[in-house]
Amino acid sequence: RGLKLLPLGEQVRFLLDLCEYDGTIKHGRPSEADIAKLRSLLLGQSTPGSDAAAQSLAALTDWKVVQDSWQHALDKIHSDPEGAITATRTLLESTCKHICDERGVAYENAWDLSRLYKATAGAMEIAPDQHSEQVIKQILSGVTTVVTGLGALRNSLSNAHGRGKNAARPAPRHAKLAVNAGFAITGFLIDTHVEKRGST
């Protein structure tokens, strides 16, 4: 009854925190499958991009690292916005590396996300300069800009680096923006990889 007194956003945050609780529960802990289902329902409203990424990811094998980053990004939006941003950046980086590995594209682990994405996009012919139609070039250029932005966001607002006393901290809405953008791009990359791999 007390849950209804909270605003909707706080209700969601409370239930997500409860999903992460690993202590003793008086009437017994629900199964992991039920907890995962509840978490998915709670997060589905705020991360529609995750649906596309999840469907594409199901078509691939040996992509556990990507699947783990995908789940971490979803789980942390409300409870740990900084961690969600870090996990989203890791999701994109791992996706690019998996695609490059499967396509025989060389890369260096020291590359930043922007350079890694450009190598991945070039291998699948989705780089802006590989298209002549202006609207397609514009959209693909926008994707490149978002990837660069996510890399910068991770450097400035995530928990990937140490912070000063007055450093800015992201709110859940910033994490939602990063995760939705990251999932949209991840889904596009995986869809393209699966489609082009099947046609070769």
Disulfide bonds with the S-S distance in Angstrom:
none
